[in-house]
Amino acid sequence: MKKGTLLKSLALLGAATLLVACSNNSTDTKSDAEETTTTMEAKDDSQKEMMMDLQDGTYKAESEYDSHDNKIMHTIVVKDGKITESDFDYYSKDGNMRKTENEEYNKNMKEKSGVSSKESIEQLNADLLEKQSADVEVVTGATHTSENFKNSTEALLKAASEGNTETVSFEIVE
């Protein structure tokens, strides 16, 4: 009988230990989640703050030429503190042809990735106007274009918050 009581006591002690251990992990996880949420809110607040301080004007960003002899040119127009226009595109070194106007390139890209350059860039420009931040959705099939769009937008938002209407440069992703 003493052996049975001892076993029951050990089982109860083990269960209690597990309960305490699990509840401590839950608390830690909750704290991490709360901390992550707070960090995200702070980042969102700083982005909103930057957006509220945009000065009216036309802002331009330009990259160096990439390995395919294309460069990015991105222009935004800010009126009443809001982005009202966005024009992003890749331009060829020979003749400054826009990638969105290159029918052969768009056809090949759509066949390979499911989206054309023209479609992805139109979507990114529209998303920027809607969200009023560089936090645009990555376009499936156009990851590098999406990343380059975000980089150029961040450079433009910084320029617009400072009222810097000179052409700014940014790094591209290849």
N, C-alpha and C positions, 0 to 999 in steps of 0.2 A: 504494500500500500504506500509506503514511503517513496518507493521508486516511481510509482505512478504520479504522486504529488510533485516529486522533483521534476519529472518530465513535463508535466503540465506547467509548472512554474517557469521552466526554461523556455517552453514554447511561448508562453505569455510574455516573458521578457524579450524574446526575439521579435515577436510581433510589435511590441511597444517600441523597440529600437528601430525597426523598419519604419514605423509610423513617424517617429521623430525625424529620421533621416530624410524621408520623402517630403515631409512638410518643410524642412529647411531648404531642400532643393527647389521646391515650388516657390518659396519666398524669394530665393536668389534669382530664379528665372523671371519672376514678376518684376523684381527690381531692375534686371537687365532690360526687360521689355519697356518698363517705364523710362529708363535712361535712354534707350534707343528712340522712343517716341519723343522725349524731350529734345534730344539732339536734332531729330528730323524737324520738329516744330521750330527750333531755333534757326535751322537752315532755311526753312520756308519763310520765316519772318524776315530774315536778312534779304532773301530774294525779293519778297514783297516790298521791303523797304527800298531796295535798289530800284524796283519798278516804279514806285511812287515818285521817285526823284528824277525821272527821265526828263531831260530838257528838250523842248521842241527843236526840230531840225532834221537834216538828212545826214545819215551816218554811213560810212563806207568801210568795209574790211576787205583785204586782199591777201591771198597767199602767194608764196613762191610757186614756180612751175613744179609739177610733180614729175615722176619718172616717165609719164606718158605725154609730157609736154602740154599739160593742162594746168590752169590756175583757177582758183576760186575767187569770184568777186561776189560780195554780198552787200546789199544796200537796204537800210531800213529808213522809214520816215516816221518821225514821232510828232504827233499833234496832240495838244492838250494833255501831255504826259503819257500818252498811249501810243503803241506801235500801230500805225494805220496801214503801212505797206511793208512788204518784204520781198526782195528780189535776190535770190540766191541761184548761182549757176556756175558751171565749169566752162572755161573758155579755152579754146585751142590756141597754141602759140602761132600757128599760121592762119591768119585771117580773123582771129577772135570769134570763131563760130561757137555758139552755145551748144553744149552737150544735149540740152533738151530739144534742140531743133535738128539734131542729127538723126534723121529717120532710120538709117541703117544701124547705127549704134543702139538706138532705142528698141528696134525690133530684135536685135541679137540679145540685148540685156533682158528683155521680157521673156524670150525663149529660155534663157539660162536660169534666171532668178525668179521669174514670175511677176516681175514689176519692171517697168521702163524707168529710165532716168527722169523723164518728164513727169511721170505719175508720182514718183517718190518725192521729187522736189516740190511739186504742187502741194502734196500732202504736208510736207514739212513747213512750207510757207504758211499754209492755212492753219496748221497747229500752233505756230508761233503767234499769229494774230489772235487766235482764240485764247491761248494760255497766257500770253503776254510775258513769257519767260523762256529761258533756254531749256526748260524741262519738257521738251517735245518727245513724242513717242518715236522709238526707233522703227523705221520702216523695214519690214521683213524683206530680205533680198537686196537691201541697200544699206547695209550696216555702216560701211565707211562713209558714205554720203551723209548718213544720219549723224555720225560722230563729227564729221567736218562741219555740218550745219550747226551743231551744238557749240563747237569751238568758235566758229565765226560769230554766232549769236552772243556768246559770252563776251567776246571782244567788243562787239557793237554795243551791248548793254552798258559795259564799263565806260565806253566813250560817251554814250548818251547821258549817263549819270553825271559825267564831268563836263558835258557840253563841248566835247572835243570833236569838231567836224572835219578834222584832217583824216585822211585814209589811214586806218590802223592795220597792222599785220597780225597774223596768227599762224600757228603750226597746223599742218595738215596730217591726216592719218592716211597711210597708203596700204 
